[in-house]
């Protein structure tokens, strides 16, 4: 799905595409976990965080503005760290950033579980959310082509724009392959958010983080064992 315009419908559903749907759903789940079990923090919506970081000072929500700015920094740090690790360690493992995301989610889960034990609160503290944002930033570098991200997993706005362009190409004589991949990516993200919302009704925040960690760990294992068989995971 990195470039659907020249692909037939039959070739849309390869292992790379299936992985992108799983990771997009994971991003949606993480976004739901952060939004439903906090004061409404965004870990996937950096446009919203940018506006909050600026506009929060205009409507007496300074704390939320600072939090949004910190989430932006954490997200960007995840992108930089994952990109550096890809260049330095994971040259033979294109999807190595999922390992960094798994570690970030595991750390966030441990911190929040300890906080839950100490305070018996069902909400997720802000510090674990910073680690989640870091992990989501890294997750977005899972698909890179020619040095640039080809499948921005949590950038739904860009996905919808590409889908709209694909629909226009289809109407102008193309095929449904021009937009179907983007539709499936968007649908996967939405399903992940829906699952996260339903899960939030049943479990506390740390349990949602553990669920996301397990999903990401399984995806990491799948990429290492089946997609990226090119030597040690941490090759020099």
Secondary structure as GFF3:
##gff-version 3
##sequence-region A 1 236
A	DSSP	three_ten_helix	9	11	.	.	.	ID=ss1
A	DSSP	alpha_helix	15	36	.	.	.	ID=ss2
A	DSSP	alpha_helix	46	55	.	.	.	ID=ss3
A	DSSP	alpha_helix	62	88	.	.	.	ID=ss4
A	DSSP	alpha_helix	97	119	.	.	.	ID=ss5
A	DSSP	alpha_helix	126	139	.	.	.	ID=ss6
A	DSSP	beta_strand	144	145	.	.	.	ID=ss7
A	DSSP	beta_strand	148	149	.	.	.	ID=ss8
A	DSSP	alpha_helix	156	171	.	.	.	ID=ss9
A	DSSP	three_ten_helix	176	178	.	.	.	ID=ss10
A	DSSP	alpha_helix	180	200	.	.	.	ID=ss11
A	DSSP	alpha_helix	205	222	.	.	.	ID=ss12
A	DSSP	pi_helix	223	227	.	.	.	ID=ss13
###
